[in-house]
């Protein structure tokens, strides 16, 4: 079973930064996927697509967080990252990663932005 494990969520003050990790488990290579995506599930709202990085390294970020969030990948660590800066209270919620085209969700990681 394909498994990507999210981590790095925390409680952070507005204006702060976090880096979330999405690690492929077992013998799966992160490069075996066409792309890996990050999603944000805000409280009471549907999950929203945030960003993706393709196997070739091309990236795309939703306009609402462009300039604040960056997606990247470390092939040696078999991990995709979501760097989040200038965090706002509305960034609070669960963050999930998954391979593009897959339907199952992992456990996610909780981010809370609050003073």
FILUM-584922 format. One record per atom (N, C-alpha, C): residue number from 0; residue in one letter; atom name; x, y, z. Coordinates in steps of 0.02 Angstrom, whole numbers. Layout:
roro num NUM residuo A atomo CA xx X yy Y zz Z;
...
//
This chain:
roro num 0 residuo X atomo N xx 42 yy -59 zz 0;
roro num 0 residuo X atomo CA xx 0 yy 0 zz 0;
roro num 0 residuo X atomo C xx 44 yy 62 zz 0;
roro num 1 residuo X atomo N xx 28 yy 108 zz -45;
roro num 1 residuo X atomo CA xx 66 yy 170 zz -48;
roro num 1 residuo X atomo C xx 52 yy 210 zz 14;
roro num 2 residuo X atomo N xx 104 yy 235 zz 44;
roro num 2 residuo X atomo CA xx 94 yy 276 zz 103;
roro num 2 residuo X atomo C xx 141 yy 335 zz 104;
roro num 3 residuo X atomo N xx 111 yy 394 zz 109;
roro num 3 residuo X atomo CA xx 149 yy 455 zz 120;
roro num 3 residuo X atomo C xx 130 yy 479 zz 189;
roro num 4 residuo X atomo N xx 179 yy 496 zz 229;
roro num 4 residuo X atomo CA xx 167 yy 515 zz 298;
roro num 4 residuo X atomo C xx 184 yy 589 zz 308;
roro num 5 residuo X atomo N xx 134 yy 627 zz 332;
roro num 5 residuo X atomo CA xx 143 yy 697 zz 344;
roro num 5 residuo X atomo C xx 169 yy 710 zz 415;
roro num 6 residuo X atomo N xx 209 yy 762 zz 422;
roro num 6 residuo X atomo CA xx 232 yy 782 zz 489;
roro num 6 residuo X atomo C xx 253 yy 855 zz 487;
roro num 7 residuo X atomo N xx 266 yy 882 zz 546;
roro num 7 residuo X atomo CA xx 291 yy 950 zz 550;
roro num 7 residuo X atomo C xx 241 yy 1001 zz 574;
roro num 8 residuo X atomo N xx 179 yy 981 zz 581;
roro num 8 residuo X atomo CA xx 128 yy 1029 zz 604;
roro num 8 residuo X atomo C xx 141 yy 1049 zz 676;
roro num 9 residuo X atomo N xx 118 yy 1109 zz 694;
roro num 9 residuo X atomo CA xx 131 yy 1135 zz 761;
roro num 9 residuo X atomo C xx 86 yy 1195 zz 773;
roro num 10 residuo X atomo N xx 89 yy 1220 zz 834;
roro num 10 residuo X atomo CA xx 57 yy 1283 zz 852;
roro num 10 residuo X atomo C xx 108 yy 1339 zz 839;
roro num 11 residuo X atomo N xx 88 yy 1389 zz 801;
roro num 11 residuo X atomo CA xx 134 yy 1442 zz 784;
roro num 11 residuo X atomo C xx 97 yy 1509 zz 786;
roro num 12 residuo X atomo N xx 133 yy 1562 zz 803;
roro num 12 residuo X atomo CA xx 102 yy 1628 zz 806;
roro num 12 residuo X atomo C xx 92 yy 1657 zz 736;
roro num 13 residuo X atomo N xx 44 yy 1701 zz 728;
roro num 13 residuo X atomo CA xx 36 yy 1734 zz 663;
roro num 13 residuo X atomo C xx 101 yy 1767 zz 642;
roro num 14 residuo X atomo N xx 117 yy 1760 zz 578;
roro num 14 residuo X atomo CA xx 180 yy 1785 zz 552;
roro num 14 residuo X atomo C xx 237 yy 1736 zz 555;
roro num 15 residuo X atomo N xx 226 yy 1680 zz 588;
roro num 15 residuo X atomo CA xx 277 yy 1630 zz 595;
roro num 15 residuo X atomo C xx 284 yy 1585 zz 535;
roro num 16 residuo X atomo N xx 329 yy 1536 zz 541;
roro num 16 residuo X atomo CA xx 343 yy 1491 zz 485;
roro num 16 residuo X atomo C xx 343 yy 1418 zz 509;
roro num 17 residuo X atomo N xx 328 yy 1375 zz 463;
roro num 17 residuo X atomo CA xx 332 yy 1303 zz 475;
roro num 17 residuo X atomo C xx 354 yy 1269 zz 411;
roro num 18 residuo X atomo N xx 387 yy 1211 zz 419;
roro num 18 residuo X atomo CA xx 401 yy 1169 zz 361;
roro num 18 residuo X atomo C xx 369 yy 1101 zz 373;
roro num 19 residuo X atomo N xx 323 yy 1083 zz 330;
roro num 19 residuo X atomo CA xx 291 yy 1018 zz 334;
roro num 19 residuo X atomo C xx 327 yy 969 zz 289;
roro num 20 residuo X atomo N xx 328 yy 906 zz 312;
roro num 20 residuo X atomo CA xx 362 yy 854 zz 274;
roro num 20 residuo X atomo C xx 312 yy 801 zz 253;
roro num 21 residuo X atomo N xx 325 yy 772 zz 195;
roro num 21 residuo X atomo CA xx 284 yy 718 zz 168;
roro num 21 residuo X atomo C xx 333 yy 664 zz 145;
roro num 22 residuo X atomo N xx 339 yy 612 zz 185;
roro num 22 residuo X atomo CA xx 390 yy 561 zz 172;
roro num 22 residuo X atomo C xx 358 yy 497 zz 145;
roro num 23 residuo X atomo N xx 389 yy 470 zz 95;
roro num 23 residuo X atomo CA xx 367 yy 405 zz 69;
roro num 23 residuo X atomo C xx 393 yy 350 zz 114;
roro num 24 residuo X atomo N xx 350 yy 304 zz 132;
roro num 24 residuo X atomo CA xx 370 yy 251 zz 178;
roro num 24 residuo X atomo C xx 387 yy 187 zz 141;
roro num 25 residuo X atomo N xx 423 yy 144 zz 175;
roro num 25 residuo X atomo CA xx 442 yy 80 zz 146;
roro num 25 residuo X atomo C xx 489 yy 88 zz 88;
roro num 26 residuo X atomo N xx 480 yy 47 zz 38;
roro num 26 residuo X atomo CA xx 525 yy 47 zz -19;
roro num 26 residuo X atomo C xx 500 yy 91 zz -76;
roro num 27 residuo X atomo N xx 448 yy 128 zz -64;
roro num 27 residuo X atomo CA xx 420 yy 171 zz -117;
roro num 27 residuo X atomo C xx 465 yy 232 zz -127;
roro num 28 residuo X atomo N xx 480 yy 246 zz -190;
roro num 28 residuo X atomo CA xx 517 yy 307 zz -206;
roro num 28 residuo X atomo C xx 468 yy 364 zz -219;
roro num 29 residuo X atomo N xx 481 yy 421 zz -191;
roro num 29 residuo X atomo CA xx 439 yy 480 zz -203;
roro num 29 residuo X atomo C xx 439 yy 497 zz -277;
roro num 30 residuo X atomo N xx 490 yy 475 zz -313;
roro num 30 residuo X atomo CA xx 494 yy 490 zz -385;
roro num 30 residuo X atomo C xx 452 yy 441 zz -427;
roro num 31 residuo X atomo N xx 423 yy 392 zz -395;
roro num 31 residuo X atomo CA xx 381 yy 345 zz -432;
roro num 31 residuo X atomo C xx 313 yy 375 zz -449;
roro num 32 residuo X atomo N xx 296 yy 431 zz -418;
roro num 32 residuo X atomo CA xx 232 yy 464 zz -431;
roro num 32 residuo X atomo C xx 240 yy 519 zz -483;
roro num 33 residuo X atomo N xx 189 yy 527 zz -524;
roro num 33 residuo X atomo CA xx 190 yy 582 zz -573;
roro num 33 residuo X atomo C xx 197 yy 649 zz -539;
roro num 34 residuo X atomo N xx 164 yy 656 zz -482;
roro num 34 residuo X atomo CA xx 167 yy 717 zz -443;
roro num 34 residuo X atomo C xx 144 yy 703 zz -372;
roro num 35 residuo X atomo N xx 164 yy 745 zz -326;
roro num 35 residuo X atomo CA xx 140 yy 741 zz -257;
roro num 35 residuo X atomo C xx 107 yy 808 zz -241;
roro num 36 residuo X atomo N xx 51 yy 804 zz -208;
roro num 36 residuo X atomo CA xx 11 yy 863 zz -194;
roro num 36 residuo X atomo C xx 3 yy 876 zz -119;
roro num 37 residuo X atomo N xx -5 yy 939 zz -101;
roro num 37 residuo X atomo CA xx -23 yy 958 zz -33;
roro num 37 residuo X atomo C xx -93 yy 988 zz -33;
roro num 38 residuo X atomo N xx -131 yy 972 zz 19;
roro num 38 residuo X atomo CA xx -199 yy 998 zz 28;
roro num 38 residuo X atomo C xx -206 yy 1027 zz 98;
roro num 39 residuo X atomo N xx -252 yy 1074 zz 104;
roro num 39 residuo X atomo CA xx -267 yy 1105 zz 168;
roro num 39 residuo X atomo C xx -340 yy 1093 zz 184;
roro num 40 residuo X atomo N xx -353 yy 1065 zz 244;
roro num 40 residuo X atomo CA xx -421 yy 1056 zz 267;
roro num 40 residuo X atomo C xx -434 yy 1104 zz 325;
roro num 41 residuo X atomo N xx -463 yy 1162 zz 309;
roro num 41 residuo X atomo CA xx -479 yy 1210 zz 362;
roro num 41 residuo X atomo C xx -541 yy 1186 zz 400;
roro num 42 residuo X atomo N xx -546 yy 1204 zz 464;
roro num 42 residuo X atomo CA xx -603 yy 1182 zz 504;
roro num 42 residuo X atomo C xx -669 yy 1201 zz 471;
roro num 43 residuo X atomo N xx -713 yy 1152 zz 461;
roro num 43 residuo X atomo CA xx -778 yy 1165 zz 433;
roro num 43 residuo X atomo C xx -780 yy 1177 zz 359;
roro num 44 residuo X atomo N xx -724 yy 1168 zz 325;
roro num 44 residuo X atomo CA xx -722 yy 1179 zz 253;
roro num 44 residuo X atomo C xx -696 yy 1117 zz 217;
roro num 45 residuo X atomo N xx -710 yy 1115 zz 152;
roro num 45 residuo X atomo CA xx -684 yy 1060 zz 112;
roro num 45 residuo X atomo C xx -609 yy 1067 zz 103;
roro num 46 residuo X atomo N xx -578 yy 1009 zz 93;
roro num 46 residuo X atomo CA xx -507 yy 1009 zz 81;
roro num 46 residuo X atomo C xx -491 yy 1049 zz 17;
roro num 47 residuo X atomo N xx -439 yy 1089 zz 21;
roro num 47 residuo X atomo CA xx -420 yy 1132 zz -35;
roro num 47 residuo X atomo C xx -351 yy 1113 zz -60;
roro num 48 residuo X atomo N xx -345 yy 1107 zz -126;
roro num 48 residuo X atomo CA xx -280 yy 1094 zz -156;
roro num 48 residuo X atomo C xx -235 yy 1155 zz -147;
roro num 49 residuo X atomo N xx -173 yy 1143 zz -125;
roro num 49 residuo X atomo CA xx -126 yy 1198 zz -113;
roro num 49 residuo X atomo C xx -69 yy 1200 zz -165;
roro num 50 residuo X atomo N xx -41 yy 1142 zz -177;
roro num 50 residuo X atomo CA xx 20 yy 1143 zz -218;
roro num 50 residuo X atomo C xx 36 yy 1073 zz -242;
roro num 51 residuo X atomo N xx 76 yy 1070 zz -295;
roro num 51 residuo X atomo CA xx 103 yy 1005 zz -316;
roro num 51 residuo X atomo C xx 173 yy 1013 zz -344;
roro num 52 residuo X atomo N xx 209 yy 958 zz -343;
roro num 52 residuo X atomo CA xx 274 yy 955 zz -375;
roro num 52 residuo X atomo C xx 275 yy 892 zz -417;
roro num 53 residuo X atomo N xx 295 yy 900 zz -480;
roro num 53 residuo X atomo CA xx 297 yy 843 zz -525;
roro num 53 residuo X atomo C xx 362 yy 804 zz -518;
roro num 54 residuo X atomo N xx 362 yy 746 zz -549;
roro num 54 residuo X atomo CA xx 422 yy 705 zz -548;
roro num 54 residuo X atomo C xx 482 yy 743 zz -577;
roro num 55 residuo X atomo N xx 467 yy 785 zz -627;
roro num 55 residuo X atomo CA xx 520 yy 824 zz -659;
roro num 55 residuo X atomo C xx 542 yy 884 zz -618;
roro num 56 residuo X atomo N xx 504 yy 898 zz -565;
roro num 56 residuo X atomo CA xx 523 yy 954 zz -522;
roro num 56 residuo X atomo C xx 484 yy 1018 zz -534;
roro num 57 residuo X atomo N xx 437 yy 1017 zz -580;
roro num 57 residuo X atomo CA xx 396 yy 1076 zz -590;
roro num 57 residuo X atomo C xx 348 yy 1085 zz -532;
roro num 58 residuo X atomo N xx 336 yy 1147 zz -513;
roro num 58 residuo X atomo CA xx 294 yy 1160 zz -456;
roro num 58 residuo X atomo C xx 236 yy 1207 zz -475;
roro num 59 residuo X atomo N xx 183 yy 1201 zz -436;
roro num 59 residuo X atomo CA xx 126 yy 1245 zz -443;
roro num 59 residuo X atomo C xx 96 yy 1256 zz -375;
roro num 60 residuo X atomo N xx 76 yy 1318 zz -361;
roro num 60 residuo X atomo CA xx 49 yy 1336 zz -296;
roro num 60 residuo X atomo C xx -15 yy 1377 zz -307;
roro num 61 residuo X atomo N xx -66 yy 1364 zz -267;
roro num 61 residuo X atomo CA xx -129 yy 1401 zz -275;
roro num 61 residuo X atomo C xx -116 yy 1475 zz -263;
roro num 62 residuo X atomo N xx -151 yy 1517 zz -299;
roro num 62 residuo X atomo CA xx -137 yy 1589 zz -298;
roro num 62 residuo X atomo C xx -146 yy 1619 zz -228;
roro num 63 residuo X atomo N xx -191 yy 1591 zz -188;
roro num 63 residuo X atomo CA xx -205 yy 1620 zz -122;
roro num 63 residuo X atomo C xx -146 yy 1616 zz -74;
roro num 64 residuo X atomo N xx -99 yy 1571 zz -87;
roro num 64 residuo X atomo CA xx -41 yy 1565 zz -42;
roro num 64 residuo X atomo C xx 25 yy 1578 zz -79;
roro num 65 residuo X atomo N xx 20 yy 1595 zz -143;
roro num 65 residuo X atomo CA xx 80 yy 1608 zz -182;
roro num 65 residuo X atomo C xx 120 yy 1664 zz -150;
roro num 66 residuo X atomo N xx 185 yy 1654 zz -145;
roro num 66 residuo X atomo CA xx 227 yy 1704 zz -112;
roro num 66 residuo X atomo C xx 238 yy 1689 zz -39;
roro num 67 residuo X atomo N xx 194 yy 1648 zz -9;
roro num 67 residuo X atomo CA xx 202 yy 1629 zz 61;
roro num 67 residuo X atomo C xx 220 yy 1555 zz 68;
roro num 68 residuo X atomo N xx 193 yy 1513 zz 25;
roro num 68 residuo X atomo CA xx 205 yy 1441 zz 29;
roro num 68 residuo X atomo C xx 247 yy 1418 zz -30;
roro num 69 residuo X atomo N xx 293 yy 1373 zz -16;
roro num 69 residuo X atomo CA xx 336 yy 1345 zz -68;
roro num 69 residuo X atomo C xx 338 yy 1269 zz -61;
roro num 70 residuo X atomo N xx 332 yy 1234 zz -116;
roro num 70 residuo X atomo CA xx 338 yy 1161 zz -116;
roro num 70 residuo X atomo C xx 406 yy 1142 zz -145;
roro num 71 residuo X atomo N xx 436 yy 1092 zz -115;
roro num 71 residuo X atomo CA xx 501 yy 1070 zz -139;
roro num 71 residuo X atomo C xx 509 yy 995 zz -124;
roro num 72 residuo X atomo N xx 564 yy 967 zz -147;
roro num 72 residuo X atomo CA xx 575 yy 895 zz -138;
roro num 72 residuo X atomo C xx 649 yy 882 zz -126;
roro num 73 residuo X atomo N xx 662 yy 834 zz -82;
roro num 73 residuo X atomo CA xx 730 yy 810 zz -70;
roro num 73 residuo X atomo C xx 731 yy 736 zz -91;
roro num 74 residuo X atomo N xx 758 yy 723 zz -149;
roro num 74 residuo X atomo CA xx 756 yy 654 zz -174;
roro num 74 residuo X atomo C xx 796 yy 607 zz -130;
roro num 75 residuo X atomo N xx 850 yy 630 zz -102;
roro num 75 residuo X atomo CA xx 892 yy 587 zz -60;
roro num 75 residuo X atomo C xx 854 yy 567 zz 3;
roro num 76 residuo X atomo N xx 810 yy 611 zz 27;
roro num 76 residuo X atomo CA xx 771 yy 596 zz 87;
roro num 76 residuo X atomo C xx 702 yy 569 zz 70;
roro num 77 residuo X atomo N xx 689 yy 562 zz 5;
roro num 77 residuo X atomo CA xx 624 yy 533 zz -16;
roro num 77 residuo X atomo C xx 565 yy 572 zz 14;
roro num 78 residuo X atomo N xx 571 yy 638 zz 14;
roro num 78 residuo X atomo CA xx 524 yy 680 zz 50;
roro num 78 residuo X atomo C xx 506 yy 742 zz 10;
roro num 79 residuo X atomo N xx 443 yy 760 zz 13;
roro num 79 residuo X atomo CA xx 418 yy 823 zz -15;
roro num 79 residuo X atomo C xx 403 yy 870 zz 44;
roro num 80 residuo X atomo N xx 419 yy 934 zz 35;
roro num 80 residuo X atomo CA xx 410 yy 982 zz 89;
roro num 80 residuo X atomo C xx 360 yy 1036 zz 68;
roro num 81 residuo X atomo N xx 328 yy 1065 zz 118;
roro num 81 residuo X atomo CA xx 288 yy 1125 zz 107;
roro num 81 residuo X atomo C xx 313 yy 1177 zz 157;
roro num 82 residuo X atomo N xx 349 yy 1227 zz 131;
roro num 82 residuo X atomo CA xx 374 yy 1281 zz 172;
roro num 82 residuo X atomo C xx 321 yy 1335 zz 176;
roro num 83 residuo X atomo N xx 301 yy 1352 zz 237;
roro num 83 residuo X atomo CA xx 247 yy 1401 zz 247;
roro num 83 residuo X atomo C xx 274 yy 1460 zz 287;
roro num 84 residuo X atomo N xx 269 yy 1519 zz 259;
roro num 84 residuo X atomo CA xx 293 yy 1580 zz 291;
roro num 84 residuo X atomo C xx 235 yy 1629 zz 300;
roro num 85 residuo X atomo N xx 247 yy 1679 zz 342;
roro num 85 residuo X atomo CA xx 197 yy 1731 zz 355;
roro num 85 residuo X atomo C xx 129 yy 1700 zz 369;
roro num 86 residuo X atomo N xx 129 yy 1652 zz 413;
roro num 86 residuo X atomo CA xx 67 yy 1614 zz 427;
roro num 86 residuo X atomo C xx 13 yy 1658 zz 457;
roro num 87 residuo X atomo N xx -49 yy 1643 zz 437;
roro num 87 residuo X atomo CA xx -107 yy 1680 zz 459;
roro num 87 residuo X atomo C xx -155 yy 1632 zz 496;
roro num 88 residuo X atomo N xx -198 yy 1660 zz 538;
roro num 88 residuo X atomo CA xx -246 yy 1616 zz 573;
roro num 88 residuo X atomo C xx -287 yy 1572 zz 525;
roro num 89 residuo X atomo N xx -302 yy 1598 zz 465;
roro num 89 residuo X atomo CA xx -341 yy 1558 zz 418;
roro num 89 residuo X atomo C xx -302 yy 1501 zz 387;
roro num 90 residuo X atomo N xx -238 yy 1497 zz 401;
roro num 90 residuo X atomo CA xx -198 yy 1439 zz 379;
roro num 90 residuo X atomo C xx -206 yy 1380 zz 427;
roro num 91 residuo X atomo N xx -240 yy 1391 zz 481;
roro num 91 residuo X atomo CA xx -253 yy 1338 zz 530;
roro num 91 residuo X atomo C xx -291 yy 1281 zz 497;
roro num 92 residuo X atomo N xx -274 yy 1219 zz 517;
roro num 92 residuo X atomo CA xx -310 yy 1161 zz 492;
roro num 92 residuo X atomo C xx -264 yy 1102 zz 484;
roro num 93 residuo X atomo N xx -291 yy 1050 zz 453;
roro num 93 residuo X atomo CA xx -252 yy 990 zz 439;
roro num 93 residuo X atomo C xx -221 yy 996 zz 370;
roro num 94 residuo X atomo N xx -160 yy 972 zz 364;
roro num 94 residuo X atomo CA xx -125 yy 973 zz 301;
roro num 94 residuo X atomo C xx -110 yy 901 zz 281;
roro num 95 residuo X atomo N xx -125 yy 887 zz 218;
roro num 95 residuo X atomo CA xx -118 yy 819 zz 192;
roro num 95 residuo X atomo C xx -76 yy 820 zz 128;
roro num 96 residuo X atomo N xx -40 yy 767 zz 117;
roro num 96 residuo X atomo CA xx -7 yy 757 zz 53;
roro num 96 residuo X atomo C xx -30 yy 690 zz 24;
roro num 97 residuo X atomo N xx -28 yy 685 zz -41;
roro num 97 residuo X atomo CA xx -43 yy 621 zz -73;
roro num 97 residuo X atomo C xx -19 yy 623 zz -145;
roro num 98 residuo X atomo N xx -8 yy 564 zz -173;
roro num 98 residuo X atomo CA xx 12 yy 563 zz -243;
roro num 98 residuo X atomo C xx -45 yy 586 zz -287;
roro num 99 residuo X atomo N xx -29 yy 621 zz -339;
roro num 99 residuo X atomo CA xx -80 yy 645 zz -385;
roro num 99 residuo X atomo C xx -118 yy 585 zz -414;
roro num 100 residuo X atomo N xx -184 yy 590 zz -413;
roro num 100 residuo X atomo CA xx -225 yy 537 zz -441;
roro num 100 residuo X atomo C xx -247 yy 484 zz -391;
roro num 101 residuo X atomo N xx -218 yy 485 zz -332;
roro num 101 residuo X atomo CA xx -239 yy 437 zz -281;
roro num 101 residuo X atomo C xx -299 yy 464 zz -243;
roro num 102 residuo X atomo N xx -338 yy 419 zz -213;
roro num 102 residuo X atomo CA xx -399 yy 441 zz -179;
roro num 102 residuo X atomo C xx -395 yy 436 zz -103;
roro num 103 residuo X atomo N xx -349 yy 396 zz -78;
roro num 103 residuo X atomo CA xx -345 yy 387 zz -5;
roro num 103 residuo X atomo C xx -305 yy 444 zz 26;
roro num 104 residuo X atomo N xx -326 yy 461 zz 87;
roro num 104 residuo X atomo CA xx -291 yy 513 zz 125;
roro num 104 residuo X atomo C xx -252 yy 482 zz 181;
roro num 105 residuo X atomo N xx -197 yy 515 zz 199;
roro num 105 residuo X atomo CA xx -159 yy 494 zz 258;
roro num 105 residuo X atomo C xx -186 yy 527 zz 320;
roro num 106 residuo X atomo N xx -147 yy 524 zz 374;
roro num 106 residuo X atomo CA xx -169 yy 552 zz 438;
roro num 106 residuo X atomo C xx -168 yy 628 zz 439;
roro num 107 residuo X atomo N xx -126 yy 657 zz 398;
roro num 107 residuo X atomo CA xx -119 yy 729 zz 398;
roro num 107 residuo X atomo C xx -78 yy 754 zz 457;
roro num 108 residuo X atomo N xx -65 yy 819 zz 458;
roro num 108 residuo X atomo CA xx -29 yy 850 zz 513;
roro num 108 residuo X atomo C xx -64 yy 916 zz 529;
roro num 109 residuo X atomo N xx -72 yy 930 zz 593;
roro num 109 residuo X atomo CA xx -112 yy 987 zz 615;
roro num 109 residuo X atomo C xx -68 yy 1050 zz 621;
roro num 110 residuo X atomo N xx -92 yy 1103 zz 591;
roro num 110 residuo X atomo CA xx -61 yy 1169 zz 597;
roro num 110 residuo X atomo C xx -111 yy 1215 zz 631;
roro num 111 residuo X atomo N xx -89 yy 1248 zz 683;
roro num 111 residuo X atomo CA xx -131 yy 1297 zz 717;
roro num 111 residuo X atomo C xx -93 yy 1363 zz 720;
roro num 112 residuo X atomo N xx -123 yy 1414 zz 692;
roro num 112 residuo X atomo CA xx -93 yy 1481 zz 692;
roro num 112 residuo X atomo C xx -134 yy 1525 zz 739;
roro num 113 residuo X atomo N xx -104 yy 1541 zz 795;
roro num 113 residuo X atomo CA xx -141 yy 1578 zz 846;
roro num 113 residuo X atomo C xx -92 yy 1612 zz 893;
roro num 114 residuo X atomo N xx -113 yy 1670 zz 918;
roro num 114 residuo X atomo CA xx -72 yy 1704 zz 968;
roro num 114 residuo X atomo C xx -94 yy 1685 zz 1038;
//
